[in-house]
């Protein structure tokens, strides 16, 4: 994101309805995972610290943030939200099996090689650990915020689930949320486009009375989306774990620039092209050596 967008987010993330509601949703989900407060937690794409704020409030003491932007890291430091280091989600600067919980909330839409990023997240999460991801959904909703945040795509859940499985992550729970505001947000973004409104973030178009109203609606949304499982929403959420077939002691998981070709009589090797496909044979491969 641009520095102006980071500055805008830093100014309102503590009280804006979207960030407040998401922190409530994420904290409820994390509580149900039953993790120790000493669990090693990684927040990928920390931005200006909204998840760090939540994790601190929940009592987690071993939290690491990571972001590519020096500006984002500076804002987190100014807020006293804990340690954040600079790094790339497609090449995480951590050892294999380092974390009990990895959060990547609204990160993948910024990354061109999103399946490579997913594979890296899978690499650093422990075999019994968890991954919590969210992404913006439905290309129909593309608007100002996607542009100022430099999004590359909006997802559909089915597409995201397929990519997660290819990267070695098994979805355990998933649903769309922010479904109650789907139509209002769609209309608002069309009006912003037609009126050619220019701001650093949609969050600036949020007077106090509107913020309270939207938060009230969003709180109903996050309390119902998980069991109602609506067929649409402004965002999608997935809780995933490492695929069992990749966590056994008799298997080895590697990322390779090309498929592994075992010698005659050697162990079986299965490789999946993460960055390519049927028409793109060159990419990054996830290989399981059995």
Residue pairs with C-beta under 8 A, 6 or more apart in sequence:
1 9
1 47
1 69
1 72
1 148
1 149
1 150
2 148
2 150
2 200
3 71
4 200
5 148
5 149
5 200
5 201
6 47
6 48
6 69
6 71
6 72
6 75
7 71
7 75
7 200
8 199
8 200
8 201
8 203
8 204
9 47
9 48
9 201
9 203
10 48
10 49
10 75
10 79
12 19
12 203
12 204
12 206
13 19
13 48
13 49
13 50
13 53
14 53
15 211
16 203
16 206
16 211
17 206
17 211
17 212
17 214
17 215
17 218
18 203
18 214
18 218
19 50
20 215
21 215
21 218
21 219
21 221
21 222
22 50
22 105
22 134
22 222
23 50
23 51
23 53
23 54
23 57
24 219
24 222
25 177
25 222
25 237
26 51
26 54
26 103
26 105
26 132
27 54
27 57
27 58
28 222
29 132
29 173
29 237
29 239
30 58
30 101
30 132
31 58
33 101
33 130
33 239
35 41
35 100
35 101
35 130
36 100
37 58
37 59
37 60
37 61
38 61
38 62
39 60
39 62
39 100
39 101
40 62
40 64
40 98
40 99
40 100
40 101
41 55
41 60
41 62
41 63
41 64
41 99
41 100
41 101
41 102
41 103
42 63
42 64
42 65
42 66
42 94
42 98
42 99
42 101
42 102
42 103
42 124
43 51
43 52
43 55
43 63
43 64
43 65
43 66
43 103
44 66
44 89
44 92
44 102
44 103
44 104
44 107
44 121
45 66
45 67
45 89
45 104
45 105
45 106
45 107
45 110
46 52
46 65
46 66
46 67
46 72
46 73
46 76
46 84
47 67
47 69
47 72
48 72
48 75
48 76
48 79
49 65
49 75
49 76
49 79
49 81
49 84
51 65
51 103
51 105
52 63
52 65
52 76
52 81
52 82
52 84
53 79
53 81
55 63
56 63
56 81
56 82
63 82
63 83
64 83
64 84
64 85
64 94
64 99
65 73
65 76
65 81
65 82
65 83
65 84
65 85
66 84
66 85
66 86
66 87
66 89
66 92
66 93
67 73
67 76
67 84
67 86
67 87
68 86
68 87
68 88
68 89
69 86
70 86
72 84
73 84
73 85
73 86
76 82
76 84
77 84
85 93
87 93
89 104
89 107
89 111
89 117
89 120
89 121
90 111
90 113
90 116
90 117
90 120
91 120
92 120
92 121
92 123
92 124
94 124
95 124
96 123
96 124
97 124
97 125
97 126
97 127
98 124
98 125
98 126
99 124
99 125
99 126
99 129
100 125
100 126
100 128
100 129
100 130
101 125
101 129
101 130
101 131
101 132
102 121
102 124
102 125
102 129
102 130
102 131
102 132
103 131
103 132
103 133
104 117
104 121
104 131
104 132
104 133
105 132
105 133
105 134
106 134
106 135
106 136
106 235
107 117
107 133
108 114
108 117
108 118
108 133
108 135
108 155
108 160
109 135
109 136
109 146
109 151
109 152
109 153
109 154
109 155
110 149
110 150
110 151
110 152
111 117
111 152
112 152
113 274
113 275
113 284
114 153
114 163
115 163
115 166
115 167
115 274
115 275
115 284
116 274
116 275
116 284
118 163
118 164
118 166
118 167
118 169
118 274
119 167
119 168
119 255
119 274
119 284
119 286
120 255
121 131
121 133
121 167
121 169
122 131
122 167
122 168
122 169
122 242
122 246
123 253
123 255
125 131
125 241
125 242
126 242
127 242
127 247
128 241
129 241
129 242
130 239
130 240
130 241
131 169
131 238
131 239
131 240
131 241
132 237
132 238
132 239
133 160
133 164
133 237
133 238
133 240
134 235
134 236
134 237
134 238
135 154
135 155
135 160
135 235
135 236
136 146
136 151
136 154
136 155
136 234
136 235
137 154
137 155
137 156
137 157
137 176
137 232
137 233
137 234
137 235
137 236
138 154
138 156
138 182
138 232
138 233
138 234
139 153
139 154
140 186
141 154
141 182
141 185
141 186
141 189
141 234
142 151
142 154
142 189
143 185
143 188
143 189
143 190
143 192
143 193
143 202
144 189
144 192
144 193
144 197
144 199
144 202
145 151
145 189
145 201
145 202
146 154
148 199
148 200
148 201
148 202
149 201
155 236
156 236
157 174
157 175
157 176
157 236
157 238
160 174
160 236
160 238
161 171
161 174
161 238
164 170
164 171
164 238
164 240
165 171
165 243
166 272
166 274
166 286
167 274
167 286
168 242
168 243
168 246
168 253
168 286
169 240
169 241
169 242
169 243
170 240
170 241
170 242
170 243
170 244
171 238
171 239
171 240
172 239
172 240
172 241
173 226
173 237
173 238
173 239
174 236
174 237
174 238
174 239
175 225
175 226
175 229
175 230
175 233
175 236
175 237
176 225
176 229
176 230
176 231
176 232
176 233
176 234
176 235
176 236
176 237
177 221
177 222
177 225
177 226
177 233
177 234
177 235
177 236
177 237
178 185
178 218
178 221
178 225
178 233
178 234
178 235
179 221
179 225
179 230
179 232
179 233
179 234
180 217
180 218
180 220
180 221
181 214
181 217
181 218
181 221
181 234
182 232
182 233
182 234
185 234
192 202
192 205
197 205
199 205
206 214
225 233
245 251
245 288
246 253
246 288
250 290
251 288
251 289
251 290
252 288
252 289
253 286
253 287
253 288
253 289
254 260
254 286
254 287
254 289
255 274
255 284
255 285
255 286
255 287
256 271
256 284
256 285
256 287
257 284
257 285
258 282
258 285
259 269
259 271
259 273
259 285
259 287
260 269
260 271
260 285
260 287
260 289
261 269
262 268
262 269
262 289
267 289
267 290
268 289
268 290
269 287
269 288
269 289
269 290
270 287
270 288
270 290
271 285
271 286
271 287
271 288
272 285
272 286
272 287
273 280
273 281
273 283
273 284
273 285
274 283
274 284
274 285
274 286
275 283
275 284
276 282
276 283
277 283
